[in-house]
């Protein structure tokens, strides 16, 4: 059980080689793991994240799907836009 999600309802998860993503019922995306190559989606901060951290770039948007690859991540927002970050 990932305690960082207490009070949140995760509706989807995906794992890459060394990072993970979770999508919550309210459309927020959280990432954790190795931050190299920008795969966690926290801008210039490439540090590793031991605990799930919300991707602030999606503020004001609702994400409906997430997927992780080796060292990259993808998301789809309600307007049908596809977002990709990492390498």
C-alpha positions in Angstrom: 0.0 0.0 0.0 1.4 3.4 -1.0 0.7 5.6 2.1 1.2 8.8 0.1 -2.2 8.2 -1.5 -4.2 8.2 1.7 -7.3 10.1 1.0 -6.9 9.8 -2.7 -8.4 7.3 -5.1 -6.0 6.0 -7.7 -7.8 4.9 -10.9 -4.7 3.8 -13.0 -1.0 3.1 -12.5 1.8 2.4 -14.9 5.5 1.5 -14.5 8.6 2.2 -16.6 12.0 0.7 -16.1 12.7 2.7 -12.9 9.7 5.0 -12.4 6.0 4.8 -11.8 2.9 7.0 -12.5 -0.5 7.0 -10.8 -3.6 8.8 -12.0 -6.2 9.8 -9.4 -9.9 10.0 -9.7 -9.7 13.9 -9.9 -7.4 13.7 -12.9 -4.1 14.5 -11.1 -0.9 12.6 -12.0 1.7 11.6 -9.5 5.2 10.1 -10.3 8.0 8.6 -8.3 11.2 6.7 -8.9 14.3 7.7 -10.8 14.1 11.2 -12.2 16.8 11.0 -14.9 15.9 12.0 -18.4 12.9 14.0 -17.1 10.6 10.9 -17.0 8.9 12.1 -13.8 7.6 15.3 -15.4 8.8 17.8 -12.8 10.5 20.3 -15.2 14.2 20.9 -14.6 14.1 18.9 -11.4 15.6 15.5 -12.4 16.1 14.2 -8.9 14.8 10.9 -7.8 11.5 10.8 -5.9 11.1 8.2 -3.2 7.4 9.2 -2.6 4.8 10.1 -5.2 4.9 13.8 -6.3 2.2 15.5 -8.1 3.0 16.9 -11.6 2.2 20.6 -11.3 2.3 21.1 -15.1 -1.2 19.6 -15.3 -2.7 22.2 -12.9 -6.1 23.3 -14.3 -6.3 20.2 -16.6 -7.8 16.8 -16.1 -5.8 13.8 -17.2 -7.8 10.7 -18.2 -5.0 8.2 -19.0 -1.3 7.6 -18.2 1.4 5.2 -19.5 5.0 4.7 -18.7 7.8 3.5 -21.0 11.4 2.7 -20.2 12.5 6.3 -19.4 9.5 8.3 -20.7 5.9 8.9 -19.7 2.7 9.8 -21.5 -0.7 11.3 -20.6 -3.9 12.1 -22.3 -6.1 15.0 -21.1 -9.8 15.4 -21.4 -9.4 17.6 -24.6 -7.7 14.7 -26.3 -4.2 16.2 -26.1 -1.4 13.7 -25.8 1.5 14.7 -23.6 4.9 13.1 -23.5 8.0 13.7 -21.4 11.3 12.0 -20.7 13.5 10.2 -23.2 
